[in-house]
């Protein structure tokens, strides 16, 4: 009987300790202490910055860092956790959506796990779970990330994104997202158009690909160079192949000039069959080698015109981050 009472006493003590958030040591029994980072009603603030290339919608987590919804042009939004100092172990963290404090009876929604990175953002979620985070915040629920500390596996770190003042700030984020370009630099910086054997003129598929490049060049004043390189397969004489690659490059250049691209930023080169990217012994390889590549050079030190920078509405519930330039300006 005394043994039973002792076990009950120990269990009650552990439960009380868990509620109080402390660590209790018994022989072979450890209740982990959780270090929680979250904004409260008095200090939660949503910040928003952006331009036509990206939007950063973020919340400062006191003592930890930033919870960021990052939306790049041409892509869906992703959630990123950017700590000032990462306290979590480099393994899989738990991703959940927890009910608000005033609804403790509701169940948490589990969204699986995500790898904790040693460098850069500690957590980067896929667009599906990032949108689930946004949806949860609109419902007043809290996106939550929890994981053991790197310095002690018996201690845990928990990060929660507060839904305080979210709805008004979210409307401002949508304004920023709606002014993004339809594509980003990474999607067009290295483009290719392909040619059939002995073909030198652009077809419909080539034009569609080059239209994307033209669109980006016209919308990014930091593009300082457009490099066009013509290539062939190894069928035929070397001299003839060089001339064919030259005419293919000139066809692409002519299209850019017709679309109003400044000739001063265009550089053309032609190489014949000197630089294959695939095996010329196969049909598939030769098809890949008959190409013109388009490479854009961008000087990110060039400041963006005010017209391309997102401006918060006067009645915005979000504020601009302090001294935090967007990556397009870094």
C-alpha positions in Angstrom: 0.0 0.0 0.0 2.8 2.4 0.9 4.4 1.7 -2.5 1.1 2.5 -4.3 0.8 5.8 -2.3 4.4 6.6 -3.2 3.8 6.1 -6.9 0.6 8.3 -6.7 2.5 11.0 -4.9 5.3 10.9 -7.5 2.8 11.1 -10.3 0.9 14.1 -8.8 4.1 15.9 -8.2 5.2 15.4 -11.8 1.9 16.6 -13.2 2.0 19.8 -11.0 5.6 20.4 -12.1 4.6 20.1 -15.8 1.8 22.6 -15.3 4.3 25.0 -13.6 6.8 24.5 -16.4 9.7 23.3 -14.3 11.9 20.2 -14.4 11.5 17.6 -11.7 14.2 14.9 -11.2 13.3 11.4 -9.9 15.3 8.3 -10.3 14.9 7.4 -14.0 12.1 10.0 -14.5 12.7 13.4 -16.3 10.0 15.9 -17.2 11.4 18.1 -20.0 11.3 21.8 -19.7 10.1 23.8 -22.7 11.4 27.1 -23.7 8.6 29.0 -25.4 8.9 31.9 -27.9 5.8 33.7 -28.9 4.3 37.2 -29.2 1.5 38.1 -26.9 -1.5 40.5 -27.2 0.7 43.4 -26.1 3.8 42.9 -28.3 2.7 41.1 -31.5 3.4 43.1 -34.6 3.2 42.2 -38.2 5.7 43.6 -40.6 5.5 43.8 -44.4 8.0 44.8 -47.1 8.4 44.0 -50.8 8.6 45.0 -54.4 7.6 43.5 -57.7 10.1 40.6 -57.1 9.1 39.5 -53.6 7.1 40.1 -50.5 8.2 39.5 -46.9 5.3 39.2 -44.4 6.7 38.6 -41.0 6.3 38.6 -37.2 9.0 39.3 -34.7 9.4 36.6 -32.1 10.8 38.3 -29.0 14.1 36.6 -27.9 14.2 34.3 -30.9 14.0 35.9 -34.4 11.5 36.2 -37.2 8.6 34.1 -38.5 8.5 34.9 -42.2 6.0 34.2 -45.0 8.2 34.7 -48.1 6.5 35.1 -51.4 8.7 35.3 -54.5 7.4 36.3 -57.9 6.3 33.4 -60.0 6.1 31.0 -57.0 3.8 30.2 -54.1 4.4 31.5 -50.6 6.7 29.6 -48.2 7.1 29.9 -44.4 10.6 30.4 -43.1 11.8 30.5 -39.5 14.8 32.9 -39.2 16.4 32.8 -35.8 18.9 35.2 -34.4 20.5 32.0 -32.9 19.2 28.6 -33.7 18.6 26.6 -30.5 17.0 23.5 -32.2 18.9 20.3 -33.0 19.6 19.6 -36.7 17.0 16.9 -37.1 13.2 16.8 -37.7 11.1 19.3 -35.8 7.4 18.8 -35.2 5.0 21.1 -37.2 1.5 21.6 -35.7 -1.3 24.1 -35.6 -2.5 24.6 -32.0 -5.8 26.1 -30.8 -5.9 29.6 -29.3 -5.5 29.9 -25.5 -9.2 30.5 -25.0 -10.1 27.2 -26.7 -7.9 24.7 -24.8 -10.3 21.8 -25.4 -9.7 21.9 -29.2 -7.3 19.4 -30.6 -4.0 20.4 -32.3 -3.6 19.7 -36.0 -0.4 17.8 -36.9 1.3 18.7 -40.1 4.2 16.3 -39.9 7.8 17.3 -39.5 10.4 19.5 -41.2 14.2 19.3 -41.1 16.0 21.9 -39.0 18.8 23.5 -41.1 22.1 24.5 -39.6 22.6 27.4 -41.9 20.2 30.0 -43.3 16.5 29.8 -42.2 16.1 27.1 -39.5 12.9 25.9 -41.1 11.5 26.3 -44.6 8.1 24.7 -45.2 6.6 23.7 -48.5 3.9 25.9 -50.0 1.1 23.6 -49.0 1.8 23.7 -45.2 2.7 27.4 -45.5 -0.8 28.1 -46.8 -2.2 26.0 -44.1 -0.4 28.2 -41.6 -1.9 31.3 -43.2 -5.4 29.7 -43.1 -5.0 28.8 -39.4 -4.0 32.4 -38.5 -7.1 33.7 -40.1 -9.1 31.3 -37.8 -7.2 32.6 -34.8 -5.1 29.4 -34.4 -1.3 29.3 -33.8 1.2 27.7 -36.1 3.7 25.9 -33.9 7.1 24.4 -34.3 8.7 22.4 -31.5 11.9 20.4 -31.2 14.6 19.4 -28.8 17.4 21.8 -28.0 20.7 21.0 -29.7 22.6 21.4 -26.4 20.3 19.1 -24.3 17.9 16.4 -25.7 15.9 16.6 -22.5 15.0 20.3 -23.1 12.6 21.5 -25.8 12.2 24.7 -27.8 8.7 25.8 -29.0 8.0 28.6 -31.4 4.4 29.9 -31.9 3.2 32.5 -34.4 0.5 34.7 -32.9 -2.8 35.5 -34.7 -3.1 38.8 -32.9 -3.9 41.6 -35.5 -3.5 39.2 -38.3 -6.5 39.8 -40.4 -5.9 43.4 -41.3 -2.2 42.8 -41.9 -3.0 39.8 -44.1 -5.1 42.1 -46.4 -2.1 44.3 -46.9 0.0 41.2 -47.7 -2.4 40.3 -50.4 -1.9 43.7 -51.9 1.8 43.1 -52.1 1.4 39.6 -53.5 -1.0 40.9 -56.2 1.7 43.3 -57.6 4.4 40.6 -58.0 5.7 39.8 -61.5 4.5 36.6 -63.0 8.0 35.1 -62.9 11.4 35.6 -61.1 15.0 35.9 -62.3 15.8 32.3 -61.5 13.1 31.1 -63.9 14.5 33.0 -66.9 18.1 33.7 -66.1 19.3 30.7 -68.1 16.9 29.9 -70.9 17.2 27.8 -74.1 15.5 27.5 -77.5 16.0 24.4 -79.6 16.2 23.8 -83.4 15.5 20.9 -85.7 18.4 19.7 -87.9 19.5 22.5 -90.3 16.8 24.8 -88.9 17.7 28.4 -88.3 14.3 30.2 -87.8 12.3 30.5 -84.6 9.1 28.5 -84.3 6.1 29.1 -82.0 7.6 27.2 -79.1 10.8 29.3 -79.3 8.8 32.6 -79.4 6.8 31.5 -76.3 10.0 30.8 -74.4 11.6 34.1 -75.5 8.5 36.1 -74.6 9.1 35.2 -71.0 12.7 36.5 -71.2 11.6 39.8 -72.8 8.9 40.3 -70.2 11.4 39.9 -67.4 14.1 42.2 -69.0 11.5 44.9 -69.5 10.4 44.7 -65.8 13.8 44.5 -64.2 15.9 47.7 -64.8 18.9 45.9 -63.2 19.4 43.6 -66.2 22.7 44.8 -67.6 23.6 42.0 -70.0 21.9 39.5 -72.3 24.3 36.8 -73.6 23.3 34.7 -76.6 25.3 31.6 -77.5 24.6 29.5 -80.6 25.4 25.7 -80.8 24.9 22.8 -83.2 25.3 19.0 -83.2 28.3 17.5 -84.8 26.7 16.5 -88.1 28.3 18.2 -91.1 31.4 20.3 -91.6 32.7 22.4 -88.7 32.7 25.6 -90.8 29.1 25.0 -91.9 28.0 24.3 -88.3 29.6 27.6 -87.1 27.7 29.5 -89.7 24.4 27.7 -88.7 25.0 28.5 -85.1 25.7 32.2 -86.0 22.4 32.4 -87.9 20.5 30.9 -85.1 21.9 33.4 -82.6 21.1 36.2 -85.0 17.5 35.0 -85.2 17.2 35.3 -81.4 18.9 38.6 -81.4 16.6 39.9 -84.1 13.6 38.9 -82.1 14.8 40.7 -79.0 15.5 43.9 -81.0 12.1 43.7 -82.5 10.6 43.6 -79.0 12.5 46.8 -78.0 15.4 45.3 -76.1 18.5 47.6 -76.1 21.1 46.4 -78.5 23.8 47.7 -76.2 23.2 45.0 -73.6 23.1 42.1 -76.1 26.2 40.0 -76.7 26.2 37.3 -79.4 28.6 34.3 -79.8 28.5 31.2 -82.0 30.4 28.0 -81.4 29.2 25.4 -83.9 29.5 22.0 -82.3 32.4 22.7 -79.9 30.4 22.6 -76.7 27.9 19.7 -76.7 25.8 19.1 -73.6 24.7 15.6 -74.6 25.9 12.6 -76.6 25.9 13.3 -80.3 25.6 9.6 -81.0 21.9 9.6 -80.1 19.0 11.5 -81.6 18.0 12.8 -78.2 21.5 14.0 -77.6 21.8 15.8 -81.0 18.4 17.5 -80.3 19.7 18.8 -77.0 22.9 20.2 -78.7 21.1 22.2 -81.4 20.3 25.2 -79.2 20.7 28.9 -78.5 21.2 29.7 -74.8 20.1 33.0 -73.2 21.8 34.2 -70.1 20.8 37.3 -68.2 23.3 39.3 -66.1 21.8 41.4 -63.3 23.4 44.1 -61.1 21.6 43.9 -57.8 23.5 46.9 -56.5 21.4 49.1 -58.8 18.6 50.7 -56.6 15.1 49.9 -57.6 12.9 52.8 -58.8 10.2 53.8 -56.4 7.5 52.6 -58.8 8.7 49.0 -58.3 8.8 49.1 -54.5 5.6 48.1 -52.6 4.1 50.9 -50.4 2.0 50.1 -47.4 -1.5 51.7 -47.3 -1.8 54.7 -45.0 -4.3 52.7 -42.8 -2.1 49.6 -42.8 -2.0 47.4 -39.7 1.4 46.2 -40.7 4.6 48.2 -40.4 7.8 48.0 -42.5 10.7 46.1 -40.9 13.4 48.2 -39.4 16.5 48.4 -41.6 15.7 45.1 -43.4 16.1 45.4 -47.1 14.5 42.8 -49.4 16.8 40.2 -51.0 16.3 41.9 -54.3 18.0 45.0 -52.9 20.8 43.0 -51.1 
